[in-house]
Amino acid sequence: MQRSEFEPGQYVRHPQKPEWGLGQVQTAIGERVTVMFEHAGKVLINTSVVALEPVWDL
C-alpha cells in the first residue's frame, strides 16, 4: 500500500471548487484520496491531478 501525503480525518479544500466547502479525508491510498465535502458529498480525488489544500486553522 502506498503512503499518501494526506491522512484520514485531515481537513482539506479543493482549490478549483471553493463552493464544495470544507472536506474531511475519509481514506488516502497513494494518489487516491476520498474526501467528504460539506456541499458536494463524497468525492474521490486523484492528487496527481488536483492539489488539495490542507486546512490547519479551524
N, C-alpha and C positions, 0 to 999 in steps of 0.2 A: 504494500500500500504506500502510495506516495504521500509525503508530507505536504501540507498546504500552508500558505502564509496566514490563513485565517483559521480560527478555532470556533467550534460550536459555542453559542452564547454571546459571541462578539457582535457588536453593533456596527453597521455599515450604511453607506448611502451609495446609490447608483448615480454616477456623475452626469449621465445624459438623461436621467429620468427623475428629477427632483420631486415631481408630483407623486411618485411612489412612496415618499416619506421615508422614515427610519426603517431599516431592516435588521433582523437578527439572524445570524448564521445558524442554520439547523445542522447541516453536515458540510464537511470540507475534505475532499479527497483529491489531492493534486490540484489541477486547474478547475475542477468541477465543484462549485460551491452552491449549495441550496440555501436560499435566503427567504425568510418570511417577511414581506414588506407590509407596512401599515395599510396601504391603499392599493396594492397590486396582488396581495396573497403570496403564495409560494412560487418562487421563480428559480430555475436552475441557471446559474451564471457560469460562463467559461471565462476565467480570469486572464486567459491569454488574449481575449478579445475585449473584455470590459475591465477597466482598472477600478475596482470597488474602492471606495474611500472609507477607511476605518474612522469610527466616531469614538472619541475618547472622553469628551466633556458632556456628559448627560446631566 
